Amino acid sequence: MSEMEATRNTKTILVAVVVVALVAVGGYIGLGLLGNIGPTTTGTTTTTTTSSGETLTVITRHDVSILSVYEPAFLASDFAVSHGITKILWKTPSQEFWEALIDTGQIDVCWGGGPTLFDQLMRDGLLSALNSTLMQTVAARVNNSIAGADMKRYDSHGNLVWIAAAISSFGFTVNDAFLTDYTLPTPSTWTDLAQPIYGSLLPTIPTIAMGNAPDTTSNTRIYEIITQGLGWDAGWSTLGRMAGSSNIYSGSVETQAAAELGQVGISMSIDFYGYLSQYKNPDCHYVVPEGQTIVNGDPIAISNITSHEDLAEGFVDFVLSPYGQSLWLHPNIRRMPVLRAAFDQPLGSQAQDLYAVFNQTIKTVGIDFNDTLSLEINTAFIYYFESVFTDAHTELVNCWTTIVTEYYAGHLNVSQMNMFADMMGLTVTILDPKTSLSEKFTIDYAREINNNMIYDTVYAGQVQDLWTIAAKNHYNDVLSQVQALLP
């Protein structure tokens, strides 16, 4: 079966049935789980959906700052008024719940969350072919690629299924005041962040903020860039050192806030968060790691189960119009549009600093990123990160702190420091609970188990527990080896 063909399964269907049952009896699950089943969140105000007017339902990973700008603008548009659309029902669940919600038929539009999430929806047959005359006209406004990255995706039958609605680069936000206060250098690459100087304030003060991979698609893209750009083994070693010098947060907003508020010196950032922090706090500036990043197209698509396809198409048309694109330039958003024509609109004339950034972004030369590999291993990847860095963080920090402390004390030379740091960053080996075979976390193993990590929750939980136990034991073992060399 092609990787892009539908691979529906009993777990997804079962979850969908549970969601339908909950909706049928009027129950709802919390906002952080399945979005807003029941009360409708519209911008920052919670209201109750009534029978008057049409409601468009959008599932999204965008935060409220974006939704609160786009909602009133769309509802005031000629299209919304002429079609009687009076409400947008936003659903904002974590990515693992998207398929279940789409399966219920509740969703009209899918918007934001990165290419891998939308490629998964395409693979599982959940996106509508954008073949209408209107959608082809809309698609023609968007370049096929920008900075070497695809801005449109076609399924195995040649049907267009998603279009980029914005572009993003990935880097980190630096708080210059924090670095000055603690006499830390300004980094320019991911490999800089792996240097022991950023662990020199441990165990008291972490200097970096990283988001837990399952909770943030943008930070996950950063970790994928590092493991693809530097190579699998060197990438995980780099991430291990970075995580050892970090606090790990539950989402990209929390991660970004840590640098913006001066709690740490560096935060993992998608570009628009970086530029927004830079705009709000003059102590902050956003860094694009030279030769170590990519440009992404952030998709918009239509659910293949929507009963409001004409309304959904109208929303896509609005978002990809010059005016709709200019809303990305709002002072509360400051994100890169996919259309240059956005800068010809009134908001564009007020954002000439972003126009300079836009021109720089579209010329970015990044790594040769493999979207297919990301799709093949993404779920295994994010849960491995969580298992060995987030869930074993105490042991990781203890190990890295000792390596760094003894290096600066002169008890380890640079070769010994790097040897132990590389050893600390090795991917772990477990006995697979299905096969009882000894398996190191390699690309091939991640690819082999990815579907099981998605669809078999018992297996996924067992594997995560084994990874965490193995990681804790590994960090403690490296720590013991370091201590054995000390005077």
PAVEXKE-751230 format. One record per residue (C-alpha): x, y, z. Coordinates in steps of 0.05 Angstrom, whole numbers, padded with zeros to 5 digits, always signed. Layout:
XYZ/...
//
This chain:
+00000+00000+00000/+00026+00069-00017/+00045+00112+00042/-00006+00163+00017/-00064+00114+00013/-00117+00108+00066/-00098+00064+00126/-00159+00068+00170/-00159+00023+00230/-00201-00003+00287/-00170+00043+00339/-00187+00106+00301/-00257+00081+00286/-00268+00062+00359/-00245+00131+00384/-00291+00164+00333/-00350+00123+00358/-00334+00144+00429/-00333+00218+00408/-00399+00210+00371/-00430+00178+00433/-00406+00234+00477/-00434+00287+00431/-00499+00249+00425/-00511+00251+00500/-00490+00324+00506/-00425+00308+00543/-00359+00340+00527/-00286+00328+00541/-00239+00385+00564/-00213+00437+00516/-00143+00409+00518/-00167+00340+00495/-00219+00342+00440/-00230+00416+00431/-00296+00450+00444/-00350+00397+00443/-00410+00433+00472/-00395+00507+00485/-00363+00543+00427/-00299+00583+00436/-00300+00642+00389/-00239+00685+00398/-00232+00699+00472/-00307+00696+00486/-00345+00633+00501/-00416+00631+00473/-00468+00578+00460/-00484+00559+00388/-00555+00573+00368/-00596+00550+00309/-00595+00619+00275/-00545+00626+00218/-00492+00579+00191/-00434+00555+00233/-00366+00537+00202/-00325+00487+00242/-00250+00493+00238/-00199+00447+00270/-00133+00482+00282/-00067+00485+00318/-00066+00561+00315/-00071+00598+00381/-00124+00647+00403/-00083+00708+00380/-00092+00685+00308/-00164+00661+00315/-00187+00726+00348/-00162+00766+00288/-00187+00720+00233/-00256+00706+00261/-00287+00776+00260/-00253+00792+00193/-00282+00730+00160/-00352+00738+00190/-00353+00809+00164/-00333+00788+00093/-00381+00791+00035/-00378+00715+00029/-00397+00702+00101/-00453+00753+00101/-00483+00729+00035/-00480+00656+00058/-00508+00670+00128/-00446+00647+00166/-00453+00677+00235/-00404+00635+00276/-00339+00598+00272/-00333+00539+00318/-00258+00529+00334/-00233+00461+00355/-00162+00462+00381/-00143+00391+00404/-00074+00361+00405/-00055+00329+00339/-00068+00257+00361/-00143+00273+00366/-00152+00305+00298/-00169+00242+00260/-00222+00220+00310/-00257+00288+00306/-00254+00290+00230/-00283+00219+00228/-00344+00244+00265/-00362+00291+00208/-00359+00352+00252/-00301+00386+00217/-00305+00431+00155/-00236+00462+00151/-00167+00438+00175/-00119+00497+00186/-00049+00500+00213/-00005+00448+00246/+00050+00435+00196/+00061+00391+00135/+00071+00325+00172/+00003+00329+00208/-00032+00345+00142/+00007+00291+00105/-00018+00241+00157/-00090+00265+00144/-00077+00257+00069/-00049+00188+00078/-00110+00167+00118/-00159+00194+00066/-00187+00251+00109/-00175+00310+00063/-00220+00331+00005/-00192+00339-00065/-00189+00413-00082/-00212+00404-00153/-00267+00456-00160/-00257+00516-00205/-00254+00562-00144/-00201+00520-00109/-00159+00515-00171/-00163+00591-00178/-00143+00599-00105/-00085+00550-00113/-00059+00588-00173/-00045+00648-00128/+00007+00608-00088/+00075+00589-00114/+00087+00515-00121/+00150+00521-00077/+00185+00573-00035/+00258+00566-00013/+00257+00495-00039/+00196+00474+00003/+00130+00450-00027/+00072+00498-00018/+00021+00448-00045/+00011+00374-00035/-00020+00323-00083/-00045+00254-00064/-00026+00190-00100/-00082+00203-00151/-00055+00271-00169/-00108+00310-00131/-00089+00374-00095/-00107+00364-00021/-00073+00420+00017/-00044+00489+00003/+00004+00529+00046/-00031+00588+00080/+00032+00616+00112/+00107+00603+00112/+00153+00591+00171/+00226+00583+00187/+00252+00550+00250/+00304+00575+00298/+00310+00602+00368/+00296+00666+00406/+00353+00696+00446/+00343+00740+00507/+00404+00785+00504/+00395+00812+00574/+00396+00741+00604/+00459+00723+00565/+00493+00787+00587/+00473+00778+00660/+00503+00708+00661/+00562+00722+00614/+00539+00672+00562/+00556+00676+00488/+00503+00689+00435/+00491+00624+00396/+00481+00622+00321/+00471+00547+00307/+00441+00485+00339/+00511+00458+00351/+00527+00521+00391/+00470+00504+00438/+00502+00436+00451/+00564+00468+00481/+00578+00459+00555/+00576+00534+00568/+00500+00531+00566/+00501+00480+00622/+00550+00519+00664/+00496+00548+00709/+00467+00479+00726/+00438+00452+00769/+00408+00519+00792/+00393+00555+00727/+00374+00522+00661/+00390+00568+00602/+00348+00537+00546/+00273+00525+00537/+00250+00465+00495/+00179+00441+00483/+00159+00369+00496/+00154+00339+00426/+00084+00309+00430/+00057+00377+00453/+00085+00422+00399/+00089+00410+00324/+00135+00469+00314/+00187+00446+00365/+00182+00376+00337/+00200+00404+00269/+00262+00435+00300/+00282+00368+00329/+00271+00335+00262/+00313+00388+00228/+00369+00374+00278/+00368+00299+00268/+00363+00304+00193/+00411+00362+00184/+00466+00337+00231/+00453+00263+00220/+00413+00215+00264/+00466+00199+00317/+00498+00268+00319/+00428+00299+00321/+00405+00259+00381/+00471+00273+00416/+00460+00348+00403/+00389+00344+00429/+00412+00307+00491/+00461+00362+00509/+00410+00416+00494/+00357+00380+00536/+00406+00373+00593/+00415+00449+00595/+00339+00461+00588/+00274+00466+00622/+00223+00426+00581/+00155+00458+00573/+00086+00430+00554/+00077+00472+00490/+00107+00522+00442/+00073+00582+00474/+00101+00565+00543/+00169+00551+00512/+00170+00618+00477/+00148+00655+00538/+00208+00630+00577/+00256+00671+00535/+00209+00729+00526/+00201+00736+00601/+00275+00726+00615/+00268+00659+00651/+00319+00628+00603/+00367+00655+00552/+00345+00616+00491/+00278+00586+00469/+00262+00541+00410/+00220+00583+00362/+00180+00581+00300/+00195+00647+00266/+00130+00684+00279/+00136+00672+00354/+00208+00696+00350/+00190+00759+00313/+00131+00772+00359/+00176+00766+00420/+00226+00812+00386/+00170+00862+00374/+00145+00859+00446/+00211+00855+00483/+00272+00894+00457/+00317+00847+00496/+00298+00790+00449/+00318+00774+00378/+00303+00715+00333/+00360+00674+00303/+00354+00632+00240/+00410+00580+00245/+00451+00590+00183/+00449+00529+00138/+00412+00490+00193/+00338+00507+00182/+00283+00499+00131/+00223+00538+00106/+00156+00504+00116/+00089+00517+00084/+00035+00514+00139/-00027+00481+00107/-00100+00494+00100/-00147+00440+00074/-00220+00417+00073/-00245+00355+00109/-00270+00301+00062/-00330+00290+00108/-00355+00362+00112/-00428+00376+00097/-00411+00449+00083/-00361+00444+00027/-00383+00509-00005/-00374+00546+00061/-00307+00512+00073/-00283+00533+00004/-00304+00604+00018/-00261+00604+00081/-00201+00577+00044/-00211+00630-00010/-00214+00684+00044/-00150+00660+00080/-00113+00657+00014/-00137+00724-00012/-00089+00784-00009/-00132+00815+00047/-00137+00749+00085/-00062+00740+00078/-00049+00810+00105/-00081+00790+00171/-00019+00750+00186/+00016+00818+00192/-00029+00841+00249/+00012+00867+00308/-00014+00810+00351/+00007+00757+00301/+00067+00781+00258/+00072+00718+00216/+00098+00709+00145/+00043+00704+00093/+00050+00659+00033/+00029+00714-00015/+00073+00774-00028/+00009+00812-00046/-00007+00815+00029/+00043+00872+00035/+00002+00914-00014/-00056+00915+00035/-00064+00968+00091/-00034+00922+00144/+00024+00907+00098/+00042+00981+00091/+00048+00982+00167/+00095+00922+00170/+00154+00940+00126/+00201+00907+00176/+00165+00842+00162/+00169+00854+00087/+00245+00854+00094/+00241+00790+00134/+00194+00760+00081/+00244+00774+00026/+00299+00743+00067/+00257+00682+00085/+00239+00665+00013/+00313+00664-00004/+00332+00619+00054/+00377+00561+00037/+00364+00506+00086/+00378+00432+00094/+00350+00380+00046/+00292+00361+00090/+00257+00294+00078/+00182+00302+00088/+00169+00229+00072/+00216+00206+00128/+00182+00254+00176/+00115+00223+00159/+00142+00152+00165/+00171+00159+00235/+00137+00220+00266/+00097+00186+00322/+00155+00141+00344/+00200+00202+00341/+00158+00247+00386/+00145+00193+00438/+00219+00174+00439/+00236+00246+00454/+00186+00249+00510/+00210+00183+00540/+00284+00197+00541/+00286+00272+00553/+00222+00294+00587/+00206+00233+00629/+00279+00219+00646/+00297+00292+00653/+00322+00289+00725/+00372+00235+00709/+00393+00270+00644/+00406+00336+00680/+00445+00301+00735/+00490+00267+00684/+00501+00330+00641/+00512+00374+00703/+00567+00328+00727/+00601+00325+00659/+00599+00401+00652/+00619+00416+00724/+00679+00369+00722/+00700+00396+00655/+00702+00467+00680/+00736+00444+00744/+00792+00416+00701/+00779+00344+00720/+00758+00325+00648/+00794+00349+00586/+00755+00370+00524/+00763+00301+00493/+00737+00266+00555/+00680+00316+00561/+00658+00304+00489/+00666+00229+00497/+00620+00226+00557/+00571+00276+00526/+00567+00234+00462/+00558+00172+00504/+00502+00206+00542/+00467+00222+00476/+00467+00152+00448/+00398+00126+00431/+00376+00071+00478/+00361-00003+00466/+00301-00041+00492/+00269-00110+00484/+00210-00097+00438/+00146-00120+00474/+00117-00151+00411/+00178-00187+00384/+00222-00195+00446/+00280-00173+00401/+00333-00124+00425/+00321-00060+00387/+00362+00004+00386/+00324+00067+00368/+00346+00075+00296/+00311+00105+00236/+00293+00035+00212/+00264+00015+00279/+00225+00080+00285/+00196+00067+00216/+00180-00005+00233/+00141+00012+00297/+00109+00078+00276/+00040+00051+00259/+00038+00010+00323/+00057+00073+00362/-00002+00108+00329/-00056+00055+00333/-00038+00007+00390/-00040+00048+00454/-00021-00011+00499/+00041-00025+00458/+00059+00049+00454/+00054+00056+00529/+00097-00005+00540/+00150+00020+00492/+00152+00089+00523/+00160+00059+00593/+00217+00015+00568/+00251+00074+00534/+00246+00116+00598/+00274+00060+00642/+00330+00048+00593/+00346+00122+00589/+00348+00131+00664/+00394+00071+00671/+00437+00096+00614/+00446+00166+00643/+00462+00137+00712/+00513+00090+00680/+00548+00147+00644/+00547+00187+00708/+00581+00129+00745/+00635+00125+00691/+00648+00200+00698/+00653+00195+00773/+00701+00136+00768/+00752+00182+00733/+00748+00237+00784/+00804+00248+00834/
//
